[in-house]
C-alpha cells in the first residue's frame, strides 16, 4: 500500500515540485488547488508519468479547495478519506503574496486580512483536522499491532512497523527577513512559522513528526515579477550559493523527510535558501 500525501497549492510552483518528488518515492497524491483546474490536471498526469519512470505505480487525484474557508478544508480531508482512506503526510504549501507591494505606511487592511486567512488560518486549521485523523489512524495501527502473534523477531517487527505520520509546513525566509514593501506577507510567514513548534510539541506523543521547510529565493510565478531585482542581488552575493532555488530543491527536502531520513527529529526548521540565513562578516 502506497503512503498518501496531501499537498496544498500543488498545481504549480513549489507545490508542483514537491508533488513530483513524492511521486518518485511512490506516494499516492492529493493535489489541492484553489482555481487553476487545468494546471492541477497537468500536475496529476505528470506525477503519474514521473512515478512510472521511477518504476512506481501511484494514484493522483486533484481536489479544488480554498484552504482559507472552513467548509473547503473539511471537504479536502473528506476527499482524501473517500479516495484513499488514509493520510501519511500533510504538506502545508499553499500561500499567496500581496496583490500590490505597498509601503508599510500605505498597506491596506484588506490585503492583511487576505494574507492572514490564506497563509496562516488555513494551514493552522487544516493541520488541526489532519492531525486528528492521523491520531485516529495511529490508534487503528496500534490495535492491528496488538492483534499480531506475540512472538516475532525484532527484524520482522521492524519491517512491519509503519512510518510515523508527518506534517510539513512550507514557510519562507520572510518569516524573519523584513521587507517594508510587503509587511503583511512577512507577518503572515512569521506567524506561520510558529505552527511547527506548536504542533510538534502537541503531537510527538501521538507519534506524529512535524517539520518546517523554509525556502529562500525560488524561481516560481510568484517571483517572476521581481526576477531582475533578485538576479542582481544573487550576483552581488545575496546567497553563498549563487543561483536561484528551484521547486525541485524544496521538493527534495520534503522527499528526504517523507523517506524517514529524520526519525528522531521533530520541530526542526530546514533551510532551503542557498545559505541566505547565514550571518557573515
N, C-alpha and C positions, 0 to 999 in steps of 0.2 A: 504494500500500500504506500503510495507516494505521500510525503508530507504536503500539507496545504498551506499556502501563503496568501494572505490578503494584503495588497499594496494599494494605498490610496493615491490618487493623482498619477496613475500609471500609464496613461495613454501616450505621454510624450516626456521628453527631457529626462530628468534624473529617475523618475518613476519607471519609465520605459527601460532605462539602463539596468535598473535593479531587477525588473521582471525578466529580462533576457539572461542575466547571470543566474538567477534562481532556476530558470528553465534548464540551463546546462546541468544543474545539480539533480534534475528530475523532480522538481516541485510542481504539483498542481497549483494553478494560479487563479485568483480572483483579481481581475484588472478593473479597478474602480476608476471612473471618470466623471467629471461634472457636466460637460456639454458636448465634447467632440467625439461623437459616436464613431465616425469614420476612422479617426486616429486610434481609438480603442480597439476596433476590429482588426486594424492592421497590426497592432501590438500583439493581440491574441494569436493571429496567424503566424507572425514572426517568432513568437515564443515557441509555438508547437514545432515549427520548422527547425529552430535552433536546437531544441531538445532532441529532435530526431537526428540531427547531425552529430550530436554528442552521444548518440546511442541510447537515448532515453525516450520513453513514451509518456507523455503527460496530457492532462486536460487543462484548458484555459477558458475561462468564461469572463465576459465583460459585464459590469453592473454599474448603471448610472446612479449616482447618489451625490448629493451636496452635503458634505460632512458637517457643515455649519448648522444643518437642520436636523432636529431630533428624530423626526419620523424617517428621514433618509438614513441616518445612522442605524436605526433599528432595521430598516429594510436591507442594508448592506450585510448585517450579521445574519439576518434571516435567509438572505440569498445564499450566503456561504453554507449555512446549515443545510438548506434544501439541496444544493448542488453537490456538496462534498461531505457533509456530516461531521466535519472536524475542522479545527484550526490549530496549526502548529506555530505559525509566525504571522504576527501583525507588523506591517511596516507603515508607520505614520509618515507619509511623504508629502501629501497634498498641502499646498500652500500658495499664497499669492503675494505679489508685490503691490505697492501703491499704484493706482492708475496714473497718478501725476506725482512726480518727485517734487514736493513742495518744501520750501524752507520751514524750519521748525516753528517759526513765529507765524507762519501763514497756513500751516497744515489744518485740514478740516476734521471735525469730529466724525463726519460720515465715513471718511477713509479709515480713521482709527477704529471705529466700530466694526467695519468690514474686515479688517485685518485680524482683529482680536477674535472675531467669530469664526473665521476660517482657519487661522494659523494656531489658535490656542484652544478655544472652546471645543471645536470639532475634534481634534486629537485627544483632548482630555476625556471627553465623554465617550468617544469611540473606544478608547483604551479601557475605560471602565466596563463597557459592555463586553468587550473581547476577553478581558481578564476574568470576569465572572463565568463566562463559558469555558475558558481554559481550566479554571478551577473545577468545574463540573466534570470536564473530561479527565482531569487528573484523578478525581475520585473514582471514575469508571475504570481507569487503568489500574488503580490500586486494588479495586475489587477483583478485577481479572487476574492480577498477580496473586492475590490471596487464594484463588481457586486452583493454582498450579500445584503439581506434586511438591511435597515439602523438601525432597532430597534432589537437588540438581547441582551440577558442578558450578563453580564460580564463573568459568568461561561461558558456560551455557546461559547462566543468568545474565551476564553482561551482554551477550548477543541478543537477548530478548528485551533488555531494558530500553524503554522508549526514550527518545531525546526529550529534554526539558523544553516546554513551550517557551517562546521568546517574543519579546516586543522590542522593536527598534524604532526610534524616532529620528527622522532626518531634520536637523536644525540648520544652523548657519553660523559662520564666523560673526555675523551681525548680532549674535547673542551677547557679544562682549565688545564689538567694534562700533564706535559712534559714527553715524552718517547723518549729518544735520539736515540733509535734504530728504530723508525718509525715516524720520524718528519713529513713526508708527510701526514700521517694519522692524526696526531694532528692538523696540519694546515688546512686540509680539514674539520675536525669536528668543529674547531673554526669558520671557515667561514660559515659552515652550520648553526651554532647556531644563526647567525645574521639574518637568514631568518625569524625567528619568530617575533622579534620586528619590522622588516621592514613590513612584510605583515600584522601583527596585526594592526599597525598604519594605513596602507593604506586601509584595508578592513573593519574596525569597522563600518564606516558609511554605508557600504553596507550590514550590518547585518551578517557578517562572522566572527566567532571567530577563533583565531589561537593560537596554543599551541606547546610547545616543551616538549618532554619526554626524559630525559637524563639517560639512563641505565648505570649501573656500570659493574661489572664483571658478565657476564651472560653465562650460560652453553650452548654453541652452537658449530657448526662445526668450526666456526672461532676461538674460544678459546680452542678447543680441543688440539691443539699442545702445549699449554703452561699450561696445567692442573696442572702438578706437581708444577710449579712455583707458581701459584695462590692458590693452596691448602695450601702451606706453608705460603704464605702471609696472607691468611684469618685466618689460625690457629694462626698466630702471632699477630692478631689484626688489620689487614688492614681495616676492616669494623666493626662497632659496632655490627651489626647483622652478626654473624659469620657463614655464609653459602654462597654458590654460588646463584646468582639470576637465575631465570628461564624465558623462553619466556612467560610463563603464568603470571608472575609478571608484565611484561611490558604490556601484553595483557589486564590485569585487569585495569591498569591505563588508557589505551585507552578506554576501555569499560565505565569507570566512566565518562570520557569526553563525549563520544558518548551518554550517558544516560542523558545528560544535568545536570550533577551534579555541573557544574560551569558556570551558565548562565551569571553571571555578572563579569566574568574574561576573559581577553584575553591577549596575550603576555606572559603568565605565563610559567615558567620552572618547571616541576615536576620531581624531582629526584627519580629514582628507582634504588638505588645503595647501599642499606643496611646501609646507613649513611656515606658512603665514603666521601661525601662533607663536613662533619662537621670538624671544626678545634678544635683539642683537645690538652690539656696540660697534 
